[in-house]
Amino acid sequence: MRVLFFTFLLARLFGTLPYNLEKELDPFVLEMKQIRVSLNKNIFNAAIHQCEDRLLFTFRYYDEKHHQSNHFGYVWLDEELNPTGPAKRLDIAKLSKFSDKKQDLRVIRVGDRLWGLYSGYYLFNGTGKRRFTMVPLYVEGDRLSTGSPKLILNCPPLKLTRTEKNWVPFEYEGRLLLAYSINPHVIMEPYPESSEAEIVDSTEQPFRWEYGVLRGGTPAIKLDKDRYLSIFHSSISMESKQSGGEEITHYFMGAYTFESEPPFKILQMSQKPIIAKGFYTGPHYKTWKKLRCVFPCGLVDEGKTLLISYGRDDNEAWIIRVDKQGLLNSLK
């Protein structure tokens, strides 16, 4: 199941042609669609969330005037994944003049509350740090607004790093829990009013993944009484046909399931990246570094199918529709 990795390794050792990442496509990917909006032509890292009979689609976008890619926007989609109206900017209050470098909003409902979760940038004793940030979201008709953002600053005995991002949120018995890391699967519960969190469980499984460190992607959704499902991401530096043979960073996505009850042990995981036609081909954009990237942020269960929203190369926003059972059958 590690054909891609070993082919890449042999190519580096023996000087063969760079590996074609899209040579073997996953048959469970049924449909893919790029989402375009008039608010900005370069939207990316998009999340999707089911709100009753419509889909909330949130995204980052690049502000050409101020040369920043830290703005959030949103648009409503119908079941055919078409915008039902104009996209709008989503404003979030600043906690300080240094807190505007927001990244990668995810959306989750916990009980009757809708939360936006993202990585914020803040100054602590002269040092800039990224911290997990939570903000209440409110829906009034087609309008999405926000409450006061809250940071998670401490989680003893963990020593939070300079950059904290991509935690995996999920709901358990009306509580918001977060997977701080995937393997080990460290689960914490946040208390936003006090900016604290506590570890509630931690397990580790002997899974192998040859494509970089496992990092969070989408919120986890409950599949049935036994399992949650989430889509993760990872990255490695490698050469590929899609990079023109140049060694650059490639981002991948995969899926994993974990127990629906404590200690939330991981059950199954992708053995290779999920790859669909067009994931790694298309325009080469000028980004913060050279990359070929798919970055998952949203997951919706439609019954027999799943919607996965993702950003491509920090410049495009896409949704794929996948056969749920086909994806689950690919996990080991």
FIKOLDO-212379 format. One line per 2 residues: number of its first residue (from 1); for each residue x, z, y of N, C-alpha, C. Coordinates in steps of 0.05 Angstrom, whole numbers, plus 5000, padded with zeros to 4 digits. Example, Ala and Ser with C-alpha at 12.3 -4.5 7.8 and 13.67 -1.06 7.14 Angstrom:
1> 5264:5156:4886:5246:5156:4910:5264:5156:4934  5257:5142:4955:5273:5143:4979:5258:5157:5001 $
END
This chain:
1> 5016:5000:4976:5000:5000:5000:5017:5000:5025  5044:5001:5021:5061:5002:5045:5075:4975:5048 $
3> 5061:4953:5043:5073:4927:5045:5083:4921:5072  5067:4927:5093:5075:4921:5120:5101:4935:5127 $
5> 5104:4960:5121:5127:4976:5128:5152:4965:5114  5150:4960:5088:5174:4951:5073:5181:4922:5080 $
7> 5162:4905:5086:5168:4878:5095:5183:4879:5121  5174:4897:5139:5188:4901:5165:5216:4910:5160 $
9> 5220:4929:5141:5246:4940:5135:5265:4919:5124  5255:4903:5105:5271:4881:5094:5278:4860:5114 $
11> 5260:4855:5133:5266:4836:5154:5289:4845:5171  5290:4871:5177:5312:4881:5193:5338:4881:5178 $
13> 5337:4886:5151:5361:4888:5135:5373:4860:5130  5356:4840:5125:5366:4814:5116:5361:4792:5136 $
15> 5351:4798:5159:5349:4778:5180:5328:4758:5176  5307:4764:5160:5285:4745:5156:5267:4744:5180 $
17> 5248:4726:5180:5231:4723:5203:5215:4748:5208  5209:4754:5233:5193:4778:5240:5166:4777:5225 $
19> 5156:4800:5218:5131:4802:5202:5107:4795:5219  5089:4780:5207:5063:4773:5220:5043:4795:5216 $
21> 5038:4811:5236:5020:4834:5233:4992:4826:5225  4983:4802:5232:4956:4794:5226:4954:4776:5202 $
23> 4975:4777:5185:4975:4761:5160:4953:4771:5141  4950:4797:5139:4930:4809:5121:4910:4825:5137 $
25> 4886:4814:5140:4865:4826:5157:4846:4843:5140  4835:4863:5152:4817:4881:5137:4789:4868:5136 $
27> 4778:4864:5112:4752:4850:5109:4729:4867:5119  4732:4893:5122:4710:4910:5131:4705:4907:5161 $
29> 4722:4894:5176:4717:4889:5205:4698:4865:5206  4674:4870:5216:4653:4850:5215:4650:4834:5241 $
31> 4657:4847:5263:4651:4836:5290:4670:4849:5310  4679:4834:5330:4694:4845:5352:4686:4832:5378 $
33> 4686:4848:5399:4676:4838:5424:4691:4851:5447  4701:4835:5465:4714:4845:5489:4692:4851:5510 $
35> 4694:4875:5523:4676:4883:5544:4688:4877:5571  4674:4862:5587:4684:4855:5614:4663:4865:5634 $
37> 4673:4875:5656:4655:4885:5677:4665:4875:5704  4647:4875:5724:4655:4865:5750:4670:4885:5767 $
39> 4669:4911:5759:4683:4932:5774:4713:4926:5775  4724:4917:5753:4753:4912:5752:4758:4894:5727 $
41> 4777:4876:5730:4782:4857:5709:4800:4869:5687  4814:4891:5694:4833:4903:5675:4824:4931:5667 $
43> 4803:4933:5650:4794:4958:5640:4806:4962:5612  4811:4987:5604:4823:4991:5578:4818:5020:5569 $
45> 4828:5026:5544:4825:5052:5532:4797:5063:5535  4779:5048:5524:4750:5053:5528:4739:5070:5506 $
47> 4720:5088:5514:4706:5105:5495:4677:5097:5494  4664:5100:5471:4636:5093:5468:4621:5117:5456 $
49> 4597:5122:5466:4582:5146:5458:4552:5139:5458  4539:5147:5436:4510:5141:5434:4494:5162:5450 $
51> 4479:5152:5469:4461:5168:5486:4432:5159:5481  4419:5172:5462:4392:5164:5454:4391:5135:5446 $
53> 4377:5117:5460:4374:5089:5451:4394:5070:5465  4414:5080:5477:4434:5063:5491:4462:5075:5487 $
55> 4481:5058:5495:4509:5066:5491:4523:5070:5517  4536:5093:5520:4553:5098:5544:4581:5089:5538 $
57> 4591:5072:5556:4618:5060:5552:4635:5068:5576  4655:5085:5571:4673:5094:5593:4701:5081:5589 $
59> 4716:5080:5611:4741:5065:5609:4760:5074:5632  4785:5068:5629:4805:5069:5650:4807:5042:5663 $
61> 4815:5041:5688:4821:5015:5700:4843:5017:5721  4854:4994:5726:4877:4992:5744:4868:4986:5773 $
63> 4876:5002:5792:4870:4998:5820:4893:4983:5833  4888:4957:5837:4910:4940:5848:4918:4949:5876 $
65> 4899:4959:5892:4905:4967:5919:4925:4990:5920  4921:5009:5903:4938:5033:5903:4958:5033:5880 $
67> 4958:5012:5864:4977:5009:5841:4976:5033:5823  4951:5041:5815:4947:5064:5798:4928:5056:5775 $
69> 4933:5067:5752:4916:5062:5729:4902:5087:5719  4895:5104:5738:4884:5131:5731:4855:5135:5740 $
71> 4841:5113:5743:4813:5115:5751:4795:5112:5726  4772:5125:5726:4753:5122:5705:4728:5108:5715 $
73> 4716:5092:5697:4691:5079:5704:4672:5080:5679  4648:5071:5683:4629:5072:5661:4608:5049:5665 $
75> 4596:5042:5643:4575:5022:5642:4557:5028:5618  4532:5021:5620:4514:5024:5597:4512:4998:5582 $
77> 4512:5000:5555:4510:4976:5538:4485:4977:5521  4475:4953:5514:4452:4952:5496:4462:4950:5467 $
79> 4444:4946:5448:4452:4946:5420:4469:4921:5413  4467:4901:5430:4484:4877:5426:4511:4879:5440 $
81> 4516:4903:5451:4541:4910:5465:4545:4894:5491  4522:4888:5504:4523:4875:5530:4517:4895:5551 $
83> 4531:4894:5574:4524:4912:5596:4496:4908:5606  4482:4930:5611:4454:4929:5620:4452:4931:5651 $
85> 4475:4934:5664:4475:4937:5693:4504:4937:5702  4509:4941:5728:4536:4940:5738:4552:4965:5729 $
87> 4578:4961:5726:4596:4984:5720:4600:5000:5746  4605:5026:5743:4609:5043:5766:4633:5061:5762 $
89> 4644:5069:5784:4667:5088:5783:4657:5116:5776  4672:5130:5760:4665:5158:5753:4684:5176:5768 $
91> 4674:5190:5787:4691:5208:5803:4692:5236:5791  4716:5248:5790:4720:5275:5780:4735:5290:5801 $
93> 4726:5314:5808:4738:5330:5829:4768:5336:5822  4784:5335:5843:4812:5342:5839:4815:5373:5839 $
95> 4833:5382:5821:4839:5411:5821:4862:5417:5840  4877:5397:5847:4898:5399:5867:4906:5371:5875 $
97> 4923:5368:5895:4930:5342:5904:4948:5327:5884  4956:5342:5863:4973:5329:5843:4957:5323:5817 $
99> 4931:5326:5818:4916:5324:5793:4900:5298:5790  4909:5277:5801:4893:5252:5800:4903:5232:5779 $
101> 4924:5239:5764:4935:5220:5744:4921:5224:5718  4895:5217:5717:4879:5222:5693:4883:5200:5673 $
103> 4881:5207:5648:4884:5187:5626:4863:5191:5604  4851:5169:5596:4839:5166:5569:4816:5186:5564 $
105> 4794:5181:5578:4770:5197:5575:4756:5193:5548  4750:5215:5534:4732:5214:5511:4707:5229:5517 $
107> 4685:5222:5503:4659:5234:5508:4648:5246:5482  4637:5270:5484:4625:5283:5460:4602:5301:5469 $
109> 4581:5301:5453:4559:5319:5458:4561:5344:5439  4559:5367:5451:4560:5392:5436:4534:5407:5443 $
111> 4516:5409:5424:4490:5421:5430:4475:5403:5450  4467:5415:5472:4453:5399:5492:4471:5392:5516 $
113> 4497:5396:5512:4516:5391:5534:4534:5366:5527  4538:5350:5548:4555:5327:5545:4582:5333:5559 $
115> 4604:5328:5545:4630:5334:5556:4647:5309:5558  4663:5308:5579:4684:5288:5582:4711:5303:5578 $
117> 4728:5292:5561:4753:5304:5554:4776:5285:5560  4796:5293:5575:4817:5275:5583:4843:5290:5587 $
119> 4865:5275:5591:4891:5287:5597:4895:5286:5628  4898:5309:5640:4903:5310:5669:4932:5317:5674 $
121> 4941:5311:5698:4969:5316:5706:4969:5336:5729  4985:5358:5725:4984:5380:5744:5013:5390:5749 $
123> 5017:5403:5771:5043:5413:5779:5044:5443:5774  5063:5452:5758:5067:5480:5752:5096:5488:5759 $
125> 5099:5504:5780:5125:5513:5789:5144:5489:5794  5133:5468:5806:5149:5445:5813:5153:5425:5790 $
127> 5141:5430:5767:5144:5412:5744:5117:5400:5737  5116:5374:5736:5091:5361:5728:5086:5362:5698 $
129> 5062:5370:5690:5055:5372:5662:5028:5360:5657  5024:5349:5634:4998:5339:5625:4984:5361:5609 $
131> 4958:5366:5617:4943:5386:5603:4915:5376:5596  4906:5384:5573:4879:5377:5564:4858:5388:5583 $
133> 4840:5371:5592:4821:5378:5612:4792:5371:5603  4774:5389:5609:4745:5386:5601:4728:5385:5626 $
135> 4709:5367:5627:4691:5365:5649:4663:5360:5639  4643:5375:5650:4615:5370:5642:4606:5343:5653 $
137> 4590:5329:5637:4578:5303:5645:4548:5306:5647  4536:5293:5667:4507:5294:5670:4496:5266:5673 $
139> 4475:5261:5658:4462:5234:5659:4435:5237:5673  4432:5221:5694:4406:5220:5708:4399:5190:5711 $
141> 4381:5180:5694:4376:5152:5694:4400:5136:5686  4409:5118:5703:4434:5103:5697:4458:5115:5710 $
143> 4455:5138:5723:4477:5150:5738:4491:5171:5720  4517:5170:5720:4533:5190:5706:4549:5206:5727 $
145> 4547:5232:5727:4561:5249:5746:4576:5271:5731  4593:5285:5745:4610:5305:5733:4608:5332:5746 $
147> 4614:5353:5731:4616:5380:5742:4645:5387:5749  4651:5413:5747:4678:5422:5754:4697:5420:5729 $
149> 4720:5407:5732:4738:5405:5709:4751:5432:5703  4757:5436:5678:4771:5461:5669:4795:5453:5652 $
151> 4817:5467:5655:4841:5462:5640:4844:5481:5616  4858:5472:5595:4866:5490:5574:4896:5494:5578 $
153> 4904:5518:5585:4932:5524:5593:4947:5539:5571  4933:5554:5555:4947:5571:5535:4931:5571:5509 $
155> 4947:5572:5487:4935:5575:5460:4955:5589:5442  4958:5616:5446:4977:5631:5430:4971:5628:5400 $
157> 4991:5627:5382:5019:5628:5388:5032:5601:5394  5016:5580:5397:5027:5553:5403:5041:5554:5430 $
159> 5063:5540:5432:5077:5536:5457:5070:5507:5465  5052:5504:5485:5044:5477:5493:5068:5462:5505 $
161> 5069:5437:5498:5091:5420:5508:5086:5410:5536  5105:5396:5547:5102:5386:5574:5079:5366:5575 $
163> 5075:5351:5554:5053:5331:5553:5034:5338:5531  5010:5345:5538:4989:5350:5519:4966:5330:5523 $
165> 4960:5315:5501:4939:5295:5503:4930:5287:5475  4908:5273:5474:4899:5261:5448:4891:5282:5427 $
167> 4880:5305:5436:4869:5324:5417:4842:5312:5407  4835:5318:5383:4811:5307:5370:4788:5326:5372 $
169> 4767:5320:5388:4744:5338:5391:4723:5333:5369  4710:5355:5361:4687:5352:5343:4669:5376:5346 $
171> 4644:5373:5339:4624:5395:5341:4621:5408:5314  4622:5434:5314:4617:5450:5290:4598:5473:5296 $
173> 4574:5472:5285:4554:5493:5289:4550:5500:5318  4548:5479:5335:4543:5483:5363:4567:5490:5379 $
175> 4590:5490:5367:4615:5497:5381:4633:5472:5383  4648:5470:5405:4667:5449:5408:4694:5459:5396 $
177> 4704:5444:5376:4730:5449:5365:4748:5426:5370  4774:5430:5368:4794:5409:5375:4815:5410:5353 $
179> 4822:5386:5343:4845:5383:5326:4870:5379:5344  4886:5399:5346:4910:5398:5363:4930:5378:5351 $
181> 4933:5378:5325:4950:5358:5311:4936:5350:5285  4945:5328:5273:4932:5318:5249:4945:5328:5224 $
183> 4971:5327:5222:4984:5337:5198:5010:5352:5207  5009:5379:5209:4988:5397:5200:4962:5394:5217 $
185> 4940:5398:5203:4914:5396:5216:4908:5424:5229  4916:5426:5254:4913:5451:5269:4888:5450:5286 $
187> 4869:5468:5280:4843:5468:5294:4842:5492:5314  4834:5486:5338:4831:5506:5358:4803:5506:5371 $
189> 4796:5528:5382:4771:5530:5397:4777:5536:5426  4768:5519:5445:4774:5523:5473:4753:5541:5486 $
191> 4763:5556:5506:4746:5573:5523:4752:5564:5552  4738:5543:5561:4745:5531:5587:4743:5549:5611 $
193> 4726:5569:5610:4723:5586:5633:4748:5604:5638  4762:5609:5616:4787:5625:5619:4812:5609:5616 $
195> 4809:5582:5612:4832:5564:5608:4848:5571:5583  4835:5585:5564:4849:5593:5540:4837:5578:5516 $
197> 4852:5579:5494:4842:5569:5468:4854:5586:5446  4842:5586:5423:4854:5601:5401:4853:5583:5376 $
199> 4874:5587:5359:4875:5573:5334:4856:5586:5314  4839:5569:5301:4820:5580:5282:4827:5572:5253 $
201> 4842:5551:5249:4850:5543:5222:4874:5524:5224  4889:5523:5202:4911:5504:5200:4917:5498:5171 $
203> 4918:5472:5164:4924:5464:5137:4943:5440:5138  4957:5435:5116:4975:5413:5115:4973:5399:5088 $
205> 4973:5372:5088:4970:5357:5064:4993:5337:5062  5001:5329:5037:5024:5311:5032:5017:5282:5036 $
207> 5005:5274:5058:4999:5246:5063:5023:5232:5074  5026:5206:5067:5047:5190:5077:5036:5169:5096 $
209> 5048:5166:5119:5041:5145:5138:5066:5136:5151  5072:5110:5147:5099:5099:5154:5100:5087:5182 $
211> 5081:5092:5198:5079:5077:5223:5079:5095:5248  5094:5117:5246:5097:5135:5269:5082:5161:5266 $
213> 5085:5178:5285:5072:5204:5285:5042:5201:5288  5027:5215:5272:4998:5214:5273:4988:5229:5299 $
215> 4972:5215:5315:4962:5226:5339:4932:5220:5341  4918:5237:5356:4889:5234:5358:4881:5208:5372 $
217> 4856:5201:5366:4844:5177:5378:4816:5182:5387  4797:5180:5369:4769:5183:5375:4760:5211:5369 $
219> 4738:5220:5382:4724:5244:5372:4718:5241:5342  4716:5263:5327:4708:5261:5299:4678:5263:5298 $
221> 4666:5247:5281:4637:5248:5277:4631:5258:5249  4608:5271:5245:4601:5282:5219:4587:5260:5203 $
223> 4600:5252:5181:4589:5230:5164:4566:5240:5147  4569:5263:5135:4550:5275:5117:4555:5305:5116 $
225> 4543:5319:5097:4546:5348:5096:4574:5357:5088  4590:5338:5079:4617:5345:5068:4640:5336:5086 $
227> 4636:5316:5104:4659:5303:5116:4655:5297:5146  4677:5298:5160:4680:5286:5186:4698:5262:5184 $
229> 4695:5243:5203:4712:5219:5204:4722:5216:5232  4748:5209:5235:4759:5203:5261:4779:5179:5258 $
231> 4783:5165:5280:4803:5144:5281:4827:5153:5297  4851:5152:5285:4875:5162:5298:4892:5138:5308 $
233> 4914:5145:5322:4933:5124:5329:4961:5134:5324  4980:5115:5323:5008:5122:5320:5024:5098:5332 $
235> 5050:5102:5335:5066:5080:5346:5094:5081:5334  5106:5057:5332:5134:5055:5324:5146:5031:5339 $
237> 5173:5032:5341:5187:5010:5353:5195:4991:5331  5187:4965:5333:5193:4946:5312:5192:4918:5323 $
239> 5201:4899:5306:5198:4870:5313:5174:4859:5298  5161:4840:5310:5139:4826:5296:5137:4798:5307 $
241> 5122:4782:5292:5116:4755:5302:5102:4756:5328  5084:4776:5331:5068:4779:5355:5084:4789:5379 $
243> 5107:4800:5375:5125:4808:5397:5146:4787:5402  5144:4764:5389:5164:4743:5392:5191:4751:5380 $
245> 5190:4769:5360:5215:4777:5348:5230:4798:5363  5219:4807:5385:5233:4828:5401:5224:4855:5391 $
247> 5243:4874:5391:5237:4901:5382:5224:4916:5406  5198:4921:5403:5183:4935:5424:5164:4955:5410 $
249> 5151:4972:5426:5133:4991:5415:5107:4978:5406  5099:4983:5382:5073:4974:5371:5056:4998:5365 $
251> 5031:4998:5374:5012:5019:5368:4993:5010:5346  4986:5029:5328:4968:5023:5306:4945:5043:5305 $
253> 4924:5036:5291:4902:5055:5287:4896:5057:5257  4887:5080:5249:4878:5085:5222:4856:5106:5222 $
255> 4845:5112:5199:4823:5130:5196:4830:5153:5178  4817:5176:5183:4819:5198:5164:4793:5214:5163 $
257> 4789:5227:5141:4766:5245:5138:4776:5274:5133  4760:5293:5141:4767:5321:5135:4742:5337:5129 $
259> 4746:5360:5117:4724:5377:5108:4705:5384:5131  4680:5387:5125:4660:5394:5145:4658:5424:5150 $
261> 4673:5440:5134:4673:5469:5137:4702:5479:5138  4706:5502:5150:4733:5514:5151:4745:5515:5122 $
263> 4771:5509:5119:4791:5506:5140:4794:5477:5151  4775:5459:5146:4775:5432:5156:4799:5416:5145 $
265> 4804:5419:5119:4827:5406:5106:4822:5376:5106  4844:5360:5111:4842:5331:5109:4837:5323:5080 $
267> 4818:5304:5077:4810:5295:5051:4823:5268:5044  4820:5248:5061:4830:5221:5056:4841:5209:5082 $
269> 4858:5189:5078:4871:5176:5102:4877:5147:5096  4877:5131:5116:4886:5103:5113:4914:5102:5102 $
271> 4919:5082:5085:4946:5079:5075:4962:5058:5091  4948:5043:5107:4961:5023:5124:4943:5020:5149 $
273> 4954:5008:5170:4938:5006:5195:4913:4988:5191  4892:4995:5206:4869:4977:5208:4877:4954:5225 $
275> 4873:4930:5215:4881:4906:5231:4860:4885:5229  4852:4875:5252:4833:4853:5254:4846:4830:5270 $
277> 4834:4806:5267:4845:4783:5280:4844:4787:5311  4867:4783:5324:4868:4786:5353:4878:4813:5362 $
279> 4882:4832:5344:4892:4858:5352:4919:4856:5367  4936:4838:5357:4963:4837:5367:4971:4810:5379 $
281> 4951:4793:5382:4956:4767:5395:4941:4766:5422  4946:4746:5438:4933:4745:5464:4954:4747:5486 $
283> 4944:4749:5510:4962:4749:5534:4982:4772:5532  5006:4767:5543:5026:4788:5547:5023:4798:5575 $
285> 5016:4824:5578:5012:4835:5604:5037:4851:5613  5040:4853:5639:5062:4869:5650:5052:4898:5650 $
287> 5063:4915:5633:5054:4942:5630:5078:4961:5635  5073:4987:5632:5094:5007:5638:5119:5004:5620 $
289> 5115:4992:5597:5137:4983:5580:5126:4961:5562  5144:4946:5550:5135:4925:5533:5121:4937:5508 $
291> 5098:4927:5502:5083:4938:5479:5063:4918:5468  5056:4923:5443:5032:4911:5430:5016:4934:5421 $
293> 4992:4936:5431:4978:4962:5429:4948:4959:5423  4938:4974:5404:4910:4980:5401:4907:5010:5402 $
295> 4889:5020:5419:4888:5049:5425:4859:5058:5423  4851:5070:5400:4822:5078:5396:4814:5102:5412 $
297> 4790:5102:5423:4780:5124:5439:4751:5132:5432  4736:5114:5420:4707:5120:5415:4698:5112:5387 $
299> 4679:5127:5376:4668:5121:5349:4639:5128:5349  4623:5109:5339:4594:5113:5337:4585:5105:5309 $
301> 4568:5122:5297:4557:5116:5270:4530:5103:5273  4528:5078:5263:4503:5063:5264:4487:5063:5238 $
303> 4497:5079:5219:4484:5079:5193:4502:5065:5173  4498:5039:5168:4515:5024:5150:4540:5013:5163 $
305> 4541:5014:5189:4564:5004:5204:4573:5026:5224  4598:5022:5234:4610:5039:5254:4619:5022:5277 $
307> 4617:5033:5301:4629:5020:5325:4655:5036:5332  4676:5021:5336:4702:5033:5345:4710:5020:5371 $
309> 4712:5035:5392:4721:5023:5418:4751:5029:5421  4764:5011:5434:4793:5014:5437:4803:4998:5461 $
311> 4827:5005:5470:4840:4989:5491:4861:4972:5478  4867:4949:5490:4888:4931:5480:4908:4926:5503 $
313> 4933:4933:5497:4955:4928:5515:4950:4938:5544  4936:4960:5547:4931:4973:5573:4918:4954:5593 $
315> 4904:4934:5583:4891:4914:5601:4864:4904:5592  4857:4910:5567:4832:4900:5557:4816:4922:5542 $
317> 4790:4920:5542:4772:4939:5528:4756:4924:5507  4756:4934:5483:4743:4920:5460:4727:4939:5444 $
319> 4708:4928:5428:4693:4943:5408:4693:4927:5382  4699:4940:5360:4696:4927:5334:4673:4941:5319 $
321> 4658:4925:5304:4637:4936:5286:4648:4933:5258  4649:4955:5243:4660:4954:5216:4640:4963:5196 $
323> 4643:4953:5172:4626:4963:5149:4636:4991:5142  4618:5010:5144:4626:5038:5140:4636:5043:5112 $
325> 4622:5034:5092:4631:5039:5064:4657:5025:5058  4660:5001:5069:4685:4986:5065:4709:5001:5077 $
327> 4705:5012:5101:4727:5028:5113:4733:5053:5096  4712:5067:5088:4716:5091:5072:4729:5085:5045 $
329> 4722:5062:5033:4735:5055:5008:4765:5049:5011  4774:5043:5035:4802:5037:5039:4819:5063:5042 $
331> 4806:5086:5044:4821:5111:5047:4828:5122:5020  4851:5136:5019:4860:5148:4994:4867:5178:4999 $
END
